[in-house]
Amino acid sequence: MGMTTLVTMRAAVRQDLRDTDAAGYKWTDEELDRHLQRALADYTQVAPLMATTTVVAGASASYDLSATPGWLWCERVEYPLDGRPRATVIFEEVVRGQVTLLDEALPSVGENVRFWYAKEHTLDAVSSTVPYEDEPLLVLGAVAYALLAYADYAIGRVGVSYRDPGDYRELGLAREQEFAARLDLLRRSTGWTGRLVSWG
């Protein structure tokens, strides 16, 4: 995982935007943080973290995992645990975090069931879960969103040249297209579906 934080990522975005004069920033820290979080959400849908949670089986075949921190969707359900190869159970998840086991042979009450799930990435003032090699992709997305937002903001404002909004929009759209293309390439390389309904 990367050792970068929100602060250093924001600085990278400013560098790419050529917005490094602290006495006259075009974008506030809060604005850039918002654009970074938006890019992070897009990235997460393509390359989420993989996490597990182990639950004690009850009488029902349905499990409410919606309160699991960072839960996005279930990838597979393991039962019984720690077999070689790992055993999986057929399941469905129609509503986020509501996982129903569909196998005829269900776990007995009191047995452990392991849920493998896609989890949200985090980027804050002290840490980041984004792999180092993917940090430039996140910066690219934030730059695109910052340029497009500034183009909308600049339209009709006094003191902004008539070409500025269009220039920022053109740059923003180009960066956004590059961001989308690189996300698509990453999606195809990872094989993540990003779909809520999943079968194991």
Secondary structure, 3 states (H helix, E strand, C coil): CCCCCHHHHHHHHHHHHCCCCHHHCCCCHHHHHHHHHHHHHHHHHHCCEEEEEEEECCCCCEEECCCCCCEEEEEEEECCCCCCCCCEECEEEEECCEEEECCCCCCCCCCEEEEEEEECCCECCCCECCCHHHHHHHHHHHHHHHHHHHHHHHCCCCCCCCCHHHHHHHHHHHHHHHHHHHHHHHHHHHCCCCCCCCCC
